[in-house]
Amino acid sequence: MDLDKLVVAAELDNEIEAQVLADILDEKRIPHIIRRFANDYYGMIFQLGQGWGQVLAPSLHKEEIERILAELREENID
């Protein structure tokens, strides 16, 4: 995967959301990287200002990832 061609496909709210999304993307063979904002040294200091993290992926998968994440969030609301 060419890291220079990755875009922020979505912002993530928490670790559970990140793990479920990563599992779905792995199953669909969509290349991605989950980037967590918290630093183990500083703990939650930086994470609180930025949210939990992001999913990075090639731009051609951005819309599909956004759709999958929206569906996951809708399922958790109901």
C-alpha positions in Angstrom: 0.0 0.0 0.0 1.4 3.4 -1.0 1.2 5.5 2.1 1.6 8.7 0.1 -1.8 8.1 -1.6 -3.9 7.5 1.5 -6.6 10.0 2.6 -8.6 10.3 5.7 -11.6 8.2 4.9 -13.4 8.8 8.2 -13.1 10.1 11.8 -13.6 7.4 14.5 -15.4 7.9 17.8 -14.0 5.1 19.8 -11.9 1.9 19.9 -14.9 -0.4 19.5 -16.1 1.4 16.4 -12.6 1.3 15.0 -12.3 -2.5 15.6 -15.7 -3.3 14.1 -15.0 -1.2 11.1 -11.5 -2.7 10.7 -13.0 -6.2 10.8 -15.5 -5.3 8.0 -12.8 -3.6 5.9 -10.6 -6.7 6.3 -13.4 -9.0 5.3 -14.1 -6.8 2.2 -10.3 -6.6 1.5 -10.4 -2.9 1.5 -6.9 -1.6 2.3 -6.8 0.7 5.4 -4.9 1.9 8.4 -6.5 2.7 11.7 -4.7 5.7 13.3 -5.3 6.2 17.0 -4.7 9.7 18.3 -3.9 8.8 21.9 -0.2 8.5 22.8 0.6 5.9 25.4 3.1 8.2 27.0 0.7 11.1 27.4 -2.5 9.1 27.7 -5.7 10.8 26.7 -4.3 14.4 26.6 -4.2 14.6 22.8 -7.1 12.2 22.2 -9.6 14.5 23.9 -9.0 17.3 21.5 -9.1 15.3 18.4 -11.5 12.4 18.9 -10.4 8.8 19.1 -8.8 8.4 15.7 -9.1 8.1 11.9 -9.2 5.4 9.2 -6.8 6.1 6.3 -7.4 4.4 3.0 -6.9 4.9 -0.8 -9.2 7.7 -2.0 -11.1 5.3 -4.3 -12.5 3.5 -1.1 -13.4 6.7 0.8 -17.1 6.7 -0.1 -17.6 3.0 0.6 -15.9 3.4 4.0 -18.1 6.4 4.9 -21.2 4.4 3.9 -20.1 1.4 6.0 -19.4 3.6 9.0 -22.7 5.4 8.7 -24.5 2.1 8.6 -22.6 0.9 11.7 -23.5 4.1 13.6 -27.2 3.8 12.6 -27.3 0.2 13.9 -26.0 1.4 17.3 -28.6 4.2 17.5 -31.6 1.9 17.1 
